[in-house]
Structures are given as structure tokens and as C-alpha cells.
């Protein structure tokens, strides 16, 4: 279960990095890598999934931010086959939002959708 402090800190980071995140998201979609980009907000700098795009050790922010996509999470068995269609439908309903997988610790992990600032 995500706590309010985690949500607020992620929303603050998204606000600060909105343009960068939007550019990365757009690039993945335009290059046909995936229609389902997912940003991973993680306290540890050791990637669980994806590629590092914002390194907290180089900034004064709380989170490392990685980019991945639905297909990678499926191939690495983080999302099971029976959940893919539900995920796609939920994602499309929130096409004006960033999809974020946050990994704060083993007990504080989940998905969150945060509005894109245009």
C-alpha cells in the first residue's frame, strides 16, 4: 500500500522532471519501442528493471528514475500474462498521465498514475 508521503514525493519529482519524462515517453512511443512506457521511481540506484534516466546521486532529489515498458515487465515476469490486458486497458484510460512503478522498499511497491503537465 502506497503511503501519502511516497505519493507526494513522487508527484514533486514528476513536476520537476515533467519535460524530461514527457520527452522520454514520447520517444519510446514514436520509435515504436512500446505503447506502454513505465517510469520506475526507486530509492536504490541498482536497477530492478529498465534504464537509468535520472540519477539521484547527481541531483538533490529523493528518487532514481528509470524507464522501462510493459513488455519488459512481462518478459521479466513482474506482470503475469493474465494481467496484461487489464493493465493495457487501465493504461489507455490514463493516456494523459505518466505510469509510474515505485519501489521504495519491499513493502512499499506499486503502480501510480501522475498527470502530465502540458
N, C-alpha and C positions, 0 to 999 in steps of 0.2 A: 504494500500500500504506500502510495506516494504521500509524503508529508508536505505541509504548506510551505515550509522553509525551502524545500527542494524545488517546488514549483516556482516560487518567487525568484530563486537564484537562477533557474533556467530561463525564465522569462526575461530577466535582466540581461543575461548573456545574449539571448536571441536579439534583443533590442540593440545591443552594442554591435553585434556582428550581422545584423539583418542583411545588409547589402552583399557581404561575402557569402553568406549562406544561400541567398537567393541566386547569386551567380553560379555557385557550385551545383545547386539543384537544377537550374536551367540547363547547364552544360551537360549533366548526366542524361537529362530527358532529350535534349536536342541531338546529342551524339548517339542516342538510342542504346545507351548502356542499360537503362531501366526506366520504366514509367513510375517507379516507386522508390525514389531516393529516401534514405533514412539517415538522419544525423544521430550520432551516438555521443551523448554527453557523459563523460566518465571521469571520475576523480583520479584514477590511476593512469599513468602515461603508457602502460603496457596494453597494446590494443587487444581487445577481445575479438572484434570484427573491424573491418574497414581500414581506411587510410586516414592518417592524422592530417587535419587541415588547420587546426589551431592548437598550439602547444601552450599549456598554462605556465610552463617554466619560462617561456619567452614573454609572457604577459602578466598582468596583475589580476587575472581572473581565476575563478574557482574551478573551472572545468576544462578538460581536454576535449576537443571536439573532433570527431572522426566522421567520415562519410562512408556509407555502405548502401545497400539496396535490398529489397525483398528477396531477390534471387539468391544473394549470398547468404542471407539468414536462413533460407530454406536449405541450401546445399550444406550448410554447417549445422543443420538440424536444430536451429534455435526456434524456427517456426515449422510446425508439422504440416504435412500435406493437407490434412483435414481442416486446417485453419487458414489456408492461403486465400480461398475465395472470400471468406468473411473479412480478412484483412484488406483485400483489394476493394471491396465494397465500402468499407469504413474509410479507407484512404481517399477514394474518389469523392465521397461526401464531404471531404475536408480538403479539397484541392487548393484552397486559398490559405492553407496552413502548412507549416513545417511539421513533418513527422519526426518525433524525437524518441529514441530509445535511451533512457537514462539508466546509468549503472553507478549508483552511489556506493553501495555495498551489497553483499549477498541478499540481504532482506529488503533493500530499497532499490528495486529494479522494475521498470515497466515502460509502457509507451505513453506518450503525451503529444497532443497536437497544439501548436502555438501559432497564433495568427502571423502571417507575413505582413510586414509593413510596406505598403506600396507608396 
